[in-house]
Amino acid sequence: MSQFPDAKFITSANAPSQFLPDTGTEVAVAGRSNAGKSSAINVIVNRRQFARTSKTPGRTQLVNFFSLRDEQRLVDLPGYGFARVSDAMRRHWGQLLQDYFESRDSLTGLILVADIRRELTDFDQQMLAFADSVALPVHVLLTKADKLKRGKAATALLQVRKALDGAATVQLFSALNRQGADEARDTLERFLTGP
């Protein structure tokens, strides 16, 4: 049973003028393409195909607004990396994301999705910098934890915690076996209720 039975897609934005009114609270989810962001969102919200998954990395190319409850939203941000897009599109995304972070008073937290088998990427660092610039709390999901043996996963978790040096909280997560789903949901709830 989903904690968000009335959750639904509202709209997509390709420019700041298309963002929803800046009311209530919203939590952004960001992740480099192929880190498993859509799958993570679906598990956290406990709804199949809530955020559309794809075999083609980088399908999220717009800022997608979802209603979770009245005046509480989840915002799926575009990810890039393996996405085959032009440099101009990457620059557009970068500016769109910067505008999003700088303009949203309703933004109360960022969930950053990163593949546990890769080090934090330039994209991840950029998201952390955006969040830091507006004093936004960040929670990192190290996805695909099922792909590593328990010892290696624990070591990777410690390494990321050390690298972040308190800039974000971190957990192991697997959309496949739902490892860490409750912890991720608790974090989303905490962010939604605001400071």
Phi, psi and omega in degrees: 000129181283143172288349184233067185296337181260011183298139179203155174290138178252299184198164174245149180232137176244004179204151181306329180295343181263358178297151175293160175307142187276068182233165178066213179228149176216148178242128180269147174237124181231153177184144177298146180303142182077012176275352178092030184296310182298318178297320179296316179301315181299320180290316182297316180281345179061046178221125178291140176055027175294303168261130187287125177269158183210150174284344180265113181299148174083027181286334177283103184245002180232168172275112185258123181260128176239138172273130175261312175213178179304122177065020174230125185231157168244136183238117181269113183268151180295139176245151177219177186144277177276351181299132180272090179225163182287161175300324180297320179293320178298318178296319178299313179300316180301316179291320179299316179294318178299314178300319180299308183298322185280343188252353190255100174291336181284348182286117186245356179185159177234128171257118183256121184261122182225139179290123183300337183277354180242152172289162177302132187268175175301321178299314180300316180296323178295318178297318178297322179293318176301314182296317180298324184294338179241020177053047183262130177292144183233139174235126182260127172262117174272096187281169178063031180298337178293344182281347181246151172294157187306316181297316179294322179296317180296320178296316179298319179300314179297319181296318180292318177302317180295317181296323182282335174050047176085000181287343181200158170272155186221146175212162172276147183209142173219120176290332184292308181252008176065021175300129176081005183296317181295318179297318179295319178296318179299320178294316177302315179299317181297316179295319183295326181281353172075177184291000000 
